[in-house]
C-alpha cells in the first residue's frame, strides 16, 4: 500500500501520542499500535489495520480516536476505516472481510442466567464439532452476545484444531459475496469457499429473508455441509419459526439440531460486565456507581457498554470522578427494555429536527435532513434489533456501509458536540418512556 502523505502521517502521530497518554499501555499496544493512516477522505481520517483489529477498533475506539484528533485542532471531522490496500469500506472485500475479534473468547464471555445454556452449547460444539448439536441455532435480540459466542467457537477451534477449515461470516456478507460471484461468473469458486469447510458459522441469518436467489444458494450450501458431517452454527434475532419470510425448508433445517435462546442480562451479569470493563480500562470507581449504571441500563450489553463509554468520556473531559452523580447526569432516566418501533424513532427525530419523516427516508441531501437521517440511523441501530442491511432498507435502500458510516459519525461527534449529545439524550428519554413520552 502506498505511504500516506506527510501531513496525514503527522496528524496520526500526534493523535497516537494523545491516545498513548490516555489509554492503558496494553490496550494501546494491542489495538492502536497496528493502525496505519491512509488519507483524509470526505473530512475523515482513514485508517487501516488487519481485519480483526480493524473491526474491534471501529466498534470500541472510533469515538476516542476522533476526540484525540479534535484535541489537536484537526480539521478531520471523524474517523473511517478500510482494508489494507482498500478503499473507504470493505463492501467489496474478498472472503476474508469478516475478521475474528481476538477478544471474543469463552474465557471473556460473562455467563448469567439468560445465556448459560447458550454458552454451554457453544462450548460443547467447539470441543466436538459435528458430533453434538448440528446445527446449533442461537437466537435473541441484538447486543446479547450471539456474535461473541460464534466468534469464540471459531477462535477456540483455530487454536485447538488448526487442521480444520473454519469460516465465520454474516448473512449480509454471504449475500454480498454471492451477488459479486454471480456478476463475475465466479460461482464455482464461491461454492468451494463455503462448502469445502469443516465448520461454518453464519451470523444474523434473518438477513437472508426476502433474498430468493441467496436463500436457494444457502439451502444447497447447508445441505452439502450437513450431509458431509460439517458443523453449522447460526444466529438470528428470532427463533427459526418466526423467520416468516424465509423459505419453509430453510426454517425446518435450522431446527434439526439445537435451538437456544439468549435473554437480556440480569443485574448480577450487568454488574460483572461493568466491573470487567472498568478494570480493563484501569478506572477506579465505586460499587455504588456501577450499580447505578447497571440499574439504569438493562436492555443489552451493547447499550450498557455505550453508556459506560459516555460516562468515561464525560469523566475524562470534565475532570470529575466516575460517580453515581455523574452517571445520573450523563444517563438520565432509566433505559429499560421497551419495544421501540423504527417508524417511531424516525418520527421523533423528524419532530426534533423540524423535518418530515419522508425527507429522512428519502434522497434529500440538505444539511438539516442529512443530520436528522444520521441521528435516526444511529438510534435505530442502538434501540432496535435490525441489522445494518435492514436499517438501510428502511432509509431509502441505502447499503450497509452507508448505514455504518452514519452510526460511526454520530458516535464520534457526540462527546465533543454538547448540542448533539443533549438531543440524543432527549430522544432516548422520549423513546424509552412508555407510549413515547405521552402522559
Secondary structure, 3 states (H helix, E strand, C coil): CCCCCHHHHHHHHHHHHHHHHHCCHHHHHHHHCCCEEEEEECCEEEEECCHHHHHHHHHHCHHHHHHHHHHCCCCCCEEEEECCCCCCCCCCCCCCCCCCCCCCCCCCCCCCCCCHHHHHHHHHHHHCCCCCCCCEEEECCCCCCHHHHHHHHHHHHHHHCCCCCEEEEEHHHHHHHHHHHHHCCCHHHHHHHHHCCCEEEEECHHHHCCCHHHHHHHHHHHHHHHHCCCEEEEEECCCHHHCCCCCHHHHHHHCCCEEEECCCCCHHHHHHHHHHHHHHCCCCCCHHHHHHHHHHECCCHHHHHHHHHHHHHHHHHHCCCCCHHHHHHHCCCCECCCCCCHHHHHHHHHHHHCCCHHHHHCCCCCHHHHHHHHHHHHHHHHHCCCCHHHHHHHCCCCCHHHHHHHHHHHHHHCCCCHHHHHHHHHHHHHHHCHHHHCC
